[in-house]
Amino acid sequence: MTRPIRVGVAGGNAQRGWAHDAHAPALRRLADYELVAVSARTRTLAEEACAAFGAGRAFDDSLALARDPEVDLVAVTVKAPEHRAIVLAALAAGKHVYCEWPLGRDLAEAEEMAAAVTAASHVAIGLQGLAAPAVREAVRLVREGALGRPQVVRAFSPTAGWGPAAPPFYAYLQDKRNGATLETITGGHTLALVEALVGAYQEVDARNTTRLKTVRVVGTDEQVERTCADHMMVLGVHPGGCVSTVEVVGGAPQRPFALEVVGETGALRVAGAHPGGFQVANLRLETDIPGLRTPEPVAGDLKDAPANVAEVYAQFAADIRAGARTVADFRLAARLTRLLDAVDAASATGRRQRL
């Protein structure tokens, strides 16, 4: 029997966080993996997370975890400003790496990490919405011409984040310098989905707006400045003349996600609802086009946070076993970062950007 891929999670917490909510439950359901190690900021936190996740090794140093010879794959789930050091250490040690999105704080970091990938390592970027079964089937239908030539994409992408208040551990998301913002997280996930369906943006125009300049930190009297946008409008042109409109809205936990692709001969709609954004939701595909072959979820009863992450892990394991490279990777992450820079430039200058 093939040995499971041994995973070390950088950034564990026994009570909360993306590793707790998504990675650990997903890994527990997949026979290809064994979660063997966890790191956290302190030894106590690491040992608590280790016990909660069912792992055997606790680290208070994520770089040590990344270099551990007992770890085959490093899952990087820490805050975005900390990604670079761990990713580079893991790649230098010849590990496979699954890094959460965004890859780095800026384009320079993303390109550095993408350039550091060698033939020894397989890498995946955490754009898990692209791996959702409904999305994979929608992509297949569009690529096989079931809709005819795509003409229009319309997307409304809400999230609870970037509203009037934030818990203390998410206060850093308000500072654009940290690289983890509405634009990069919800915006990046959404623009990646649009590109997967109808091809890369060739031109982009945008208006990024900060509606609330200060944010209350929940449970305190503190107010922090918001330097990132909490609303985005992005207009795009894609191959074949397809045009797209994307609205990304912060502070909208009750609003559902919807994306529609209209082609010459048919249309489809991807829909879902989760306060964390569409990438966290169990998405559904709505269409009258015949011949649907939506893949069965790899862990059918998983809901919300771990469901699409499990899909990425399953595809990633297949890649590692076969020597293939099909998952969204660091090259895609760097290109998506360049697109987000173009969106930012279009908004700042009022001029359409060509890519």
N, C-alpha and C positions, 0 to 999 in steps of 0.2 A: 504493500500500500504506500502511496506517495505521502511523504511527510508533510504535515500542515506548514503553511507559511507562518513564521513566528513574528508577531507584531508587537512593537513597542509604541505606546501612545504617549506623545509629549504633550502635556497639558491636561492631566486628569484631575477630576474633583469628584468626591463621593456624593455630593449633594446637587450639583448643577453643572451647566456648561455643555458645550456641543459634544465633547467626548462622552460625557455621561448620558446625554439625551439621545445621541445618534450613533456614534462609532461603536461603543461597547455593546449595545443591543444588536446592532447589525452583525458584528463579528461573532457574537455568541451563536447566531443562527446559521453560520456558514462553515461547513466542514473543511473547507480549504484553509482555514485560518485557525491559529491559536494565539490568544492575547496573552503574552508572557511577561510584559513589563509596562510600568507606568511611571511617568515623572510628574513632579509638581514643584511649587516654589519652596516648600519645606519638606523635611523628611516626614513629619507627622501627616501632612496633607497627602503626600505620595503613598504612605502606608495605608491611609484610609481609603484612597482611590483604588489602590491595589486590591484591597479586600473586597471593595464594592464591585470591582470589575472581574474578579476571579483570576487575577494575574498573580505571578509568583515573585516578581522582582520590583522593588520600589527604588526610585532615584530622586534625589533632590537637585539633580543637575541634568538637564535635558541633553546637553552635549555628551555626557557620559552614556546616557541611554542610546544616543545616536551611534556611538562607537562600540557598543556592547556586541561581542561576537555571537551572543545567543539571540540576537535580534536580526531578522531578515528584512523586515519592512518597518519603516518609521512613519507613523501617522502624526502629522504636525497640526495640532489643534490649539496652539497657544495664540495670543494676540498677534495681529499682523506685523507689528514692528519687531517681533521676536522670530519671525519665520526664517529670515535670511541665515542667521548663524546656525540654526539647527539643520536646515536643509543642506547647507554647504558641508557641514560636518558629516551628515549622513551620506551624502554623495561621495565625499572623499573617502569614506569607509566602505564604499561599494554597496551601500544598501539601496533597496527600493524605497521610494518615498511617495506617500499620499499627503499632499499639503492642502490645507483648506484655502479657499479663495477669500480675499485676493492673495496672490502669490507673494507680493512684496508691498512695501509702502509706496513705491513709485516705479516708473519704467526702468530706471537704471538697475534697481534691485531685481526686478522680474527678468530682465535680460541677462543679468549676471548668473542667476540661478538656472535659467534655461541653457546658457552656454556651458554650465558645469556638468550637465548630464552626459554620461558616457554610455557606451554599449553595455557596461556591466550592470546598469541600473535601469529599471522601469520606473516611470513617474506618472502620477495622476494628480490633477488639480481638482479641487472639490466643487465642481460645477454640477452637482448631483441632479439638478433638474433635467439635464440633457440625457440622463440615463433612465428617467422615468419611462415605464412601458408605454404610456400614452404618447409621450413625446417621440420615442423611437418609432412607433407606428406612424405618427404624423409625418416624420421626416421621410420614412419609406414611401408613403403615398405621394408626397410632393416630388421626391426624386424620381419616382417611376412614372410621373406624368399623369397621375390619377385626377388631378385638378386642372390639367392643361397648364399653360404658362401662368405662373403666379403673377398677379397684378397688384394686389394690395394686402398689406399686413396691418392689423390694428391690435394694439395691446394696451391693456390697463393693468398695472402691476402695483398693488398696494402692499403695505407692511405696517405693523404696529410700531416699529421702531421710528425714531426721529419725530416723535410727537412732543407734547409739552413737558414730559417728564421722562427720566431715565433712571434705572437702578444704578447704584454706585459702580458696579462692575461693568456697566455699559456707558459710563460717562465719557470714556475715552473715544467713543464712536462719534462724538460731536466735533472733534478736532481733525480737520482735514489733513494735517501733517502726519497723522498716524496711518493714513492710507485705507482705513476701514470706515467707510461712510455710506450714506444712502446711494451716492453715485456709483461707488465701486461694488458694493454688495448687492443691493436690490437691482440697481441699474445694470451692473455687470452681468448678473445672472440673466436678466431679461434680454439684454442685447445679444448675449451668447445664444439664447434660444432663437431669437429672430434670425441670426446668421446661420444657425444649424438648419433652419427651415428653408430660407430663400437665398442664402449666399451672403458673402461678405458685403459690408457697407462700402459703397464706392464714393458716396457723398453723404455728408451729415450736416445738419443744422440743429441748433439746440437752444433751449432757455432753461438754465438751472437757477432755481430761486430758493432763497432762505427766508421762509415766512416768519419763523420764530427765531429771534437772535439770541435768546437765552433759554436755558433748559433747567428745570428744577431737578435736583438729585433726590430721588425718593428716600424718605426716612431721615432727611437732614434739612437744614435751613440753607443749604448751599445752592447757588446758581452758577452754572458754567456757561461760557460763551459757545455758541454754535457757529463754527466757521465753514461748515459744509452745507450743501443744499439739503432741503427737505422736500423738494418737489422738482421733477425733471420733465421736460417735454423734448422729445428727440424725433426729428424728421430724417428719413434716410432714403437713399436710392440704392438699389441692388442690381445684380446682373439681370439682363433682359428687360430692364426698365421697371421692375417691381418697385413700388414705393411703400414706405412703412411709417407709421406713427406710433410712438411709444410714450405713454404717460406713467411715470413712477411717482407714487404718492406716499409720503411718510405720515405717521400718526393716524392710520386708517385700519384698525384691527378688524373691523366688521365687514369690510368691503371684499367681495370675491375677485379673484384673478380671472381674466379672460383674454385669450389671444385668438384672433381670427385670421385665417389665410383665405383669400378669395382668388381663385384662378379663372381662366377662360371658360372652363366647363364644370367647375365644382368648387366647393368650399369646405373648410373644416374649422373646428373650434376646439381649443384646449382650455379646460376650465378647472378650477379648484379653489379651495379656501383654506387658508391657515394664517394666523396672525404673523408668523415669521416670514411670510412670503411664499410665492408659488413653489419654489424649489423644495420647500418643506412639506408640501401637501401631497396627498394621494390624488394625482391628477386623472382626469377623464377626457376621452376624446369623443367629440360629437360630430357626426357627419352622416350624410345620406349616400356617400360613395360606397359602392359594393366592394366586397373582397377584403374586409378588415381582418388583420391577423395580429391583433394586439398581443404581445408576449405576456405569458403568465408571470406575475411577480415572483422573484426568487424566494421570497419569504412572504407568502400570501396574506398572513394575518398581521404583519407589521403595519403600523399606522404612523402617519406623519413623520417625525424627524428621522427615524432609522430606515424608513422604507426605501427611499431613493438612494441613500448612502449604501445600503445593502446591494442595490443594483450596480453601483460603481465598483464596490469591492468584488462582486462576482465577475464582472467583466475584467477587472484588473487581475484577478487570479488566473483567469483564462489566458490573458496576455502573457503573464509571467510563465505559466506552464508551457505555452506554445512558442514563446519567443516572439510574439506579435506585439504590435503597438497600436491599439485601436481606441483606448480611452482618451478623453480630453487630457492633454498633457501640458508641460510647461511652455512649449512653443505656442500653443493656443493661448495660454495665460498671458504671455508677453504680447501677443498680437491684440488680445482683448484690452490689455492695458494701454496700448497705443491708440486703440479706438476710443477709449475713455478720455485720453488726453485730447483727442480731436474734438470730442463732445464738449469738453471743458473750454477749449480754445474757441469753438463756435459760439458758445454762450458768452464768453468774456469779450469777444471782438464784434459779435453781431454779424460775422461773415461765415458763409458756408465753407466747410472744409472738405477737400478732396483727399481720398485715401488710395 
